[in-house]
Amino acid sequence: MANAQSRTPGPAARGLRGLGGCRPRRSKALLGLMALLALGAGPAAAVENLNTSLEEICQPLLELNTKLGASAAPGSPAGGLMQTELSLSAAQYGALWSLLKLTPTPGCSRLY
């Protein structure tokens, strides 16, 4: 009987086994955290690419502002031409113009 009792793990041994059982959970949590951090880098790059693309749209419009003193803002003659050229409704062109004006790039922020 003494042999049977010595083979039964005591509370300390059970506690160690319990800690070992947590390791897979910790690994999964760590992997999840690493995945979130990796995804966190993705949206920033996407925003930068979007801003660059919008800046490419804003540059010709900015040249229209600075070189000709004209504006392609909604309701302006040049704006009407742009709206027609892009086949957009007045509301769609207004939304596009608002988006361009809010884009934090040098060309877009200076549009008038």
N, C-alpha and C positions, 0 to 999 in steps of 0.2 A: 504494500500500500504506500509505503514511503516513496518507492520509485514512481508510482502513478502520480503522486502529488508533485514530485520534482519536475515532471514533464509538463504539467499544466502551467501555462504562463501566468505569471502574477500580474497585478494591476500595472506595474511599470512596463512590462513587456507588451501588454495590450495597448498601452498609451503610445509606445513607439510604433506599433503596427498602425495605430490610428494616424500618427503623423505621416507615416509612409503613404497612407491612403490619401492624404491631402495633396501630396506632390503632383499627381496628375491634374488635379483641379488648379493648382498654382501654375502648372505649365500651360494649361488651356487659357487661364486668365492672362498670363504673360503673352501668349500668342495672340489673343484677342486685342490686348493693348498695343502690341506691335502692329497689328493690322490696322487699328484705328489711326495710329501715328502715320503709317504709310498712306492711308486714305487722306489724312490731313494735308499731306504734301500735294496730292492730286488736284484738289479744287483751286489752290493758289495758282498752280500752273495753268489751269483752265481759264481762270479769270484774267491772267496776264495775256494769254493768247487771244481772248475775246477783246480785251482792251486794245491790243495791237491791231486787230482786224478793224475795230471801230475807228481807230486813229487813221487808218488808211482811207476810210470813208470821209472822215472829217477834213483831211488835208486839202482836197480840191474845193470843198465848201469854204474853208478858211481862206484859200487863195481868192475865191470869188469875193469874200468879204474885204480882204486887204488890197487886192489889185484893182478891182472894179467898184468897190464900195457898195456892192449889192449883197443882199441877204437871201438865203434860201429858206428862211423861216416860214412856217405855215402862214398862209394868207398873203405872202409877198408874191410878186410876179415870178421871180425865179423859183420860189417854193412851189408855185402852181405848176411850173414846167417840170420840176423834179417829181412832183406827185404824179403827173401824167406819165412821165418817162418810166417811172417805177411801177405804174399801174396800181397805185394805192388809193384807198379812200382818204378823205380829209382826216378822219379819226386815226387811221393807220399811219398816215404821214406825220400827224401831230405826235403820236406815240413814239415813232422813230426819232423825230426831232428831239423830244424830251430825253430819250435814252442817250442820244449823242451828246446833248448838253450836259448830262450828268456823268458822262464817262470821264474818269480822272486822268486825262492825258492832255498834253499841252495844246494840241490842235482843237480837240473837242470842247474843252472848257472855254476857249476864246471865241467860239462861234457867236454871232449875233444875228 
